[in-house]
């Protein structure tokens, strides 16, 4: 009887071993790390706290060198796609710039 229990235990351990993560590889859905500042956000951090206007947005786009730009308010919908060359500007309820990020 103990031999049957022993075999059953080994079989259970072998099956559970197949359920564990193998290696340190990230899941396939994790985006590859991008350049930290591919959109030029670091160049325009001085605009944080500034009131959003068309003129300010144009200056930010020019100074950052970003290929694409989007402005998102506190209640705006935003796609979750990642683009390292896109500068995303988030604003607060009063229209002041809160963050400048490459996403």
VENBELRA-V962285 format. One record per helix or strand. SS is the DSSP state (A for helix, B for strand). FROM is the first residue (numbers start at 1). TO is the last residue. Records with the same first field share a line. If there is no record, write none. Layout:
BEGIN
SS = FROM-TO  FROM-TO
END
This chain:
BEGIN
A = 2-17  41-47  54-64
B = 51-51  68-72  86-91  96-102
END
